[in-house]
Structures are given as structure tokens and as C-alpha cells.
Amino acid sequence: MTASSRRLTLVATVVALVVAAAGLGTYIVADGRTSKDGKAPAGKRAGQARAVLIAAVPAQARTLEVYEEVVGSLENAIDPKIGAEVAGRVTRVVGFTGMKVKRGDLLAEIDAQDFEIQSRADAAEVKRLQALLENQERIVARQQKLVAQGFISQNALDEALAQRTVLREQISAARARAESTGRSLGKTRVLAPIDGEIESQVIASGDYVKVGDPLFTLVGMSRMRAHLLFPESATNRVRPGLKVRLESPAAPGKTVETRIDEIKPR
């Protein structure tokens, strides 16, 4: 039996309101007739029949709870399966089956050396292009002065301006590659996406994984969904939005208050 699917016997308490009829403010005497003044009926001698007073109170509207014992099942509304986002060899496994985790907890690590090398190469490329761009900026400024003085033609300045634009675009592309490498480097650390419990551990240290290979299966315990099979006789009593209280023999004494979200025809 897994944490993500437990078949339980659930008792659903359907809450409804029943208004009783108004009570009568009279009482009954011994001979079956009613009297409002408390005196025995005329013609009866003292001691012959003793009146028995019966008190009455007005009827009040109260909540009527209807209990239905049904067989149902519980499932987790959030049940993520964690896969590898980068390829590489698993160097460390921290998570294990049955372990409770918080969002952001480390579960495993994949070899990040190749991504670290690529990250340093990307940073060096960005610096190289920035140096070229700075030099080109100086060339453009100098040629603008020479064009203004009439020493060179406008075509030479236009070529310098075009070269500066090319360098700027190359720097943008190099920064994008560096950002992509940084994201891949971060994905070598497998983190828990939600608060929950590890249902199954698929990998072990030393395994080589490709992108998309399964690593862990998590079960989110913060939200669950109950499937209940009500009899046809309860059709007129249950409806979406109705408040219910759920109890289970697996958790005696614990009651969960919720609402009916959906009713399926089956």
C-alpha cells in the first residue's frame, strides 16, 4: 500500500436541516381531554381521577446529521514524479523512500564538472567581447571626430558603427549562453518541488541518467481527494457544495470537514 493511494472505509456525515412542526401549548388530563386551566372536568369528584400534567415546548429547527457508511478511496491531489533535467552521473543521493521533505530540500546531485567548465568558458567569452566592444567604442568616437573635420569619409564611420553593433549582439548571445549554462548547472542539484513524502527512490549513486529519466516519486500530503461511492438512495440528499464530515477507521477519532466538489453519474 502506497501513501498516494489508500483504500479506506469512510463514513460520510451529510449535514441537512429539518424543521419540526410547531408545538402545542396544552397538556393532557387523565381522561384524554385537554384543559388549559389545570382543573378537572366538571362532574368528576375529588379523588376519582387524578390529572396527569404533561409539559409541552415549542418545536425548534435543528441540524439533522445523516450518516452513510461507504467504501471509498483517498488519493493525493499533488503527486509529482521527479525526472533528470540534465544528463550525467549521479554523484550523491540524499533522499530515500519514506523520507519526509520540505520544498527546496536536496534529494540528489548529478556530476556538475562539465557544466562548471562550460560556465567559466562562457564568462571568459563575455569578457573578451566586452574588451573588443570597448575598443570599438573608442574607434567610433575617434572616427566621428575625423569625419567632422573632413579627414575621412562617412563610409569609414559607417563601417565602424556596423562593427560596434555586431559586437553588441555577440555579447548578448554570449550572455544568453552563459545564463543557459548557469541554469543547467543549477539543475544538477535535484530539489524537492513540494512539501511531502518520497514514495519511491529510483536512482542510486553511480547511475548514469539522461534527460527525462525518473529519479523520485513524491507524494504531497497537504491536499487529498476522497472518492466515495454513495448508494442510489442518497441521490436526493447529496449535492455539490454540501458540507460533509469524513471519518476513517485508519485514523480513529480524527474528523475532516470538507465539501462535496463533484458528483459523477456513476
C-alpha positions as CSV (number, residue, x, y, z in Angstrom):
1,M,0.0,0.0,0.0
2,T,1.5,3.3,-1.0
3,A,1.0,6.7,0.5
4,S,-0.5,8.0,-2.7
5,S,-3.4,5.6,-2.9
6,R,-5.0,4.1,0.3
7,R,-8.3,2.3,0.1
8,L,-10.3,3.1,3.2
9,T,-13.8,2.7,4.6
10,L,-15.0,6.2,5.0
11,V,-18.1,7.4,7.0
12,A,-19.6,10.5,5.4
13,T,-21.8,12.7,7.6
14,V,-24.2,14.7,5.4
15,V,-25.5,17.8,7.1
16,A,-29.1,18.8,6.5
17,L,-31.7,20.9,8.2
18,V,-35.1,19.6,9.3
19,V,-37.7,22.0,10.7
20,A,-40.1,20.4,13.1
21,A,-43.7,21.3,13.3
22,A,-44.8,23.9,15.9
23,G,-45.7,22.5,19.3
24,L,-48.9,23.0,21.1
25,G,-49.1,24.8,24.4
26,T,-51.6,22.5,26.1
27,Y,-51.4,19.4,28.3
28,I,-53.4,16.2,28.6
29,V,-55.5,15.3,31.6
30,A,-56.1,11.8,32.7
31,D,-59.4,11.2,30.8
32,G,-57.8,12.1,27.5
33,R,-59.4,15.6,27.3
34,T,-57.4,18.8,27.3
35,S,-57.6,21.6,29.8
36,K,-55.9,24.9,29.9
37,D,-56.8,26.0,33.4
38,G,-55.4,22.9,35.2
39,K,-58.9,22.0,36.7
40,A,-60.5,18.6,36.5
41,P,-63.6,18.4,34.2
42,A,-67.0,19.1,35.6
43,G,-68.9,16.1,37.1
44,K,-65.7,14.4,38.4
45,R,-65.5,14.0,42.1
46,A,-62.2,14.7,44.0
47,G,-60.1,11.6,44.2
48,Q,-62.0,9.8,41.5
49,A,-59.4,10.7,38.8
50,R,-56.1,12.5,39.3
51,A,-55.0,14.7,36.4
52,V,-51.5,13.9,34.9
53,L,-49.9,17.1,33.6
54,I,-47.7,16.8,30.5
55,A,-45.5,19.7,29.7
56,A,-45.1,20.8,26.1
57,V,-42.4,23.1,24.5
58,P,-42.4,24.8,21.1
59,A,-40.7,22.9,18.3
60,Q,-37.3,24.2,17.2
61,A,-35.3,23.9,14.0
62,R,-32.2,21.7,14.5
63,T,-29.5,20.2,12.3
64,L,-30.1,16.6,11.4
65,E,-27.0,14.6,10.6
66,V,-27.3,11.7,8.2
67,Y,-24.6,9.0,8.4
68,E,-23.7,7.0,5.4
69,E,-21.1,4.2,5.7
70,V,-19.5,3.8,2.3
71,V,-16.4,2.3,0.8
72,G,-14.1,4.8,-0.8
73,S,-10.5,5.7,-1.6
74,L,-8.1,8.5,-0.9
75,E,-5.7,9.9,-3.4
76,N,-3.2,12.8,-3.4
77,A,-4.1,15.7,-5.4
78,I,-0.4,16.6,-5.9
79,D,1.7,13.6,-6.9
80,P,4.8,14.8,-8.8
81,K,7.3,12.5,-10.5
82,I,10.8,14.0,-10.5
83,G,13.0,13.3,-13.5
84,A,16.5,14.3,-14.5
85,E,16.7,17.7,-16.2
86,V,20.3,17.3,-17.3
87,A,22.4,14.2,-18.3
88,G,25.2,13.0,-16.2
89,R,26.4,10.6,-13.5
90,V,24.7,10.6,-10.1
91,T,27.3,11.5,-7.5
92,R,25.2,11.7,-4.4
93,V,21.7,10.6,-3.2
94,V,20.2,12.1,-0.1
95,G,16.5,11.2,-0.4
96,F,15.2,7.8,0.3
97,T,11.8,6.0,0.3
98,G,9.6,7.2,3.2
99,M,11.6,10.4,3.8
100,K,9.5,13.5,4.6
101,V,10.9,16.5,2.7
102,K,10.2,20.2,2.5
103,R,10.1,22.2,-0.7
104,G,13.7,23.0,-1.8
105,D,15.3,20.2,0.2
106,L,18.2,18.5,-1.6
107,L,17.4,15.0,-2.9
108,A,20.3,14.1,-5.1
109,E,23.3,15.6,-7.1
110,I,24.4,15.0,-10.6
111,D,28.0,15.5,-11.7
112,A,28.4,19.2,-12.4
113,Q,32.0,19.4,-13.5
114,D,31.3,19.7,-17.2
115,F,28.8,22.5,-16.6
116,E,31.3,24.3,-14.3
117,I,33.9,24.2,-17.1
118,Q,31.4,25.5,-19.6
119,S,30.3,28.2,-17.3
120,R,33.9,29.5,-16.9
121,A,34.3,29.4,-20.7
122,D,31.2,31.4,-21.2
123,A,32.3,34.0,-18.7
124,A,35.6,34.4,-20.4
125,E,33.9,34.8,-23.8
126,V,31.7,37.6,-22.4
127,K,34.8,39.4,-21.1
128,R,36.6,39.0,-24.4
129,L,33.7,40.5,-26.4
130,Q,33.3,43.3,-23.8
131,A,37.0,44.3,-24.4
132,L,36.5,44.3,-28.2
133,L,33.4,46.4,-27.8
134,E,35.2,49.0,-25.6
135,N,38.0,49.3,-28.2
136,Q,35.4,49.6,-31.0
137,E,33.6,52.4,-29.0
138,R,36.9,54.3,-29.0
139,I,37.4,53.8,-32.7
140,V,33.9,55.1,-33.4
141,A,34.4,58.2,-31.3
142,R,37.7,58.9,-33.0
143,Q,36.3,58.5,-36.5
144,Q,33.3,60.7,-35.7
145,K,35.8,63.5,-34.9
146,L,37.7,62.8,-38.1
147,V,34.5,62.9,-40.2
148,A,33.5,66.2,-38.6
149,Q,36.9,67.6,-39.5
150,G,36.7,66.1,-43.1
151,F,39.7,63.9,-42.8
152,I,37.9,60.6,-43.6
153,S,34.7,59.7,-45.5
154,Q,31.4,58.8,-43.9
155,N,31.7,55.3,-45.3
156,A,34.6,54.6,-42.9
157,L,32.5,55.7,-40.0
158,D,29.5,53.7,-41.1
159,E,31.7,50.6,-41.2
160,A,32.9,51.2,-37.6
161,L,29.4,51.7,-36.4
162,A,28.3,48.4,-38.0
163,Q,31.2,46.6,-36.3
164,R,30.1,48.1,-33.0
165,T,26.6,46.8,-33.5
166,V,27.9,43.3,-34.3
167,L,29.9,43.2,-31.1
168,R,27.0,44.3,-29.0
169,E,24.8,41.5,-30.5
170,Q,27.6,39.0,-29.9
171,I,27.8,40.0,-26.3
172,S,24.1,39.5,-25.9
173,A,24.4,36.0,-27.4
174,A,27.3,35.1,-25.1
175,R,25.4,36.3,-22.0
176,A,22.4,34.2,-23.1
177,R,24.7,31.1,-23.4
178,A,26.2,31.8,-20.0
179,E,22.7,32.1,-18.5
180,S,21.7,28.8,-20.1
181,T,24.8,27.1,-18.7
182,G,24.1,28.5,-15.3
183,R,20.6,27.1,-15.3
184,S,21.9,23.7,-16.3
185,L,24.5,23.9,-13.5
186,G,21.7,24.6,-11.1
187,K,19.7,21.6,-12.3
188,T,22.5,19.2,-11.3
189,R,21.1,19.6,-7.8
190,V,17.8,17.7,-7.6
191,L,15.5,19.6,-5.2
192,A,12.1,18.7,-3.8
193,P,9.4,20.7,-5.7
194,I,6.8,20.4,-2.9
195,D,6.3,19.5,0.8
196,G,5.6,15.8,1.0
197,E,7.0,12.3,1.3
198,I,9.2,10.3,-1.0
199,E,7.1,7.4,-2.2
200,S,9.8,5.7,-4.3
201,Q,13.6,6.2,-5.0
202,V,14.6,5.1,-8.5
203,I,18.3,6.0,-8.6
204,A,21.4,5.2,-6.7
205,S,24.9,6.8,-6.5
206,G,26.9,6.0,-9.7
207,D,23.9,5.7,-12.0
208,Y,24.1,7.5,-15.3
209,V,20.9,9.3,-16.2
210,K,19.7,11.0,-19.3
211,V,17.3,14.0,-19.5
212,G,13.8,12.8,-18.5
213,D,14.9,9.6,-16.6
214,P,12.8,9.1,-13.4
215,L,14.6,9.8,-10.2
216,F,12.0,10.0,-7.4
217,T,8.2,9.9,-6.9
218,L,6.8,12.3,-4.3
219,V,3.5,12.4,-2.6
220,G,2.1,15.7,-1.5
221,M,0.3,15.3,1.9
222,S,-1.1,18.8,2.1
223,R,-4.1,18.1,-0.1
224,M,-6.0,14.9,-0.7
225,R,-9.1,13.9,-2.7
226,A,-11.7,11.3,-1.4
227,H,-13.7,9.2,-3.8
228,L,-16.9,7.9,-2.2
229,L,-19.5,5.5,-3.6
230,F,-22.9,6.5,-2.3
231,P,-25.9,4.3,-2.8
232,E,-28.7,5.4,-5.1
233,S,-30.9,6.1,-2.1
234,A,-28.7,9.0,-1.2
235,T,-29.1,10.7,-4.5
236,N,-31.6,13.3,-3.2
237,R,-29.5,14.1,-0.1
238,V,-26.1,14.8,-1.7
239,R,-25.3,17.7,-4.0
240,P,-22.2,19.7,-4.9
241,G,-21.3,22.2,-2.1
242,L,-22.8,20.2,0.7
243,K,-20.8,20.1,3.9
244,V,-19.6,16.7,5.0
245,R,-17.5,15.2,7.7
246,L,-15.3,12.3,6.9
247,E,-14.0,9.7,9.4
248,S,-11.9,6.7,8.7
249,P,-11.1,3.6,10.8
250,A,-7.4,4.1,9.8
251,A,-7.4,7.4,11.9
252,P,-9.9,6.9,14.7
253,G,-11.1,10.0,16.4
254,K,-9.9,12.3,13.6
255,T,-12.6,14.1,11.6
256,V,-12.1,16.1,8.4
257,E,-14.7,18.7,7.5
258,T,-14.9,19.4,3.8
259,R,-17.4,19.9,0.9
260,I,-18.6,17.8,-2.0
261,D,-16.9,19.1,-5.1
262,E,-18.3,16.9,-7.8
263,I,-20.9,14.2,-8.2
264,K,-20.3,11.7,-11.0
265,P,-23.3,9.9,-12.6
266,R,-21.8,6.5,-11.9
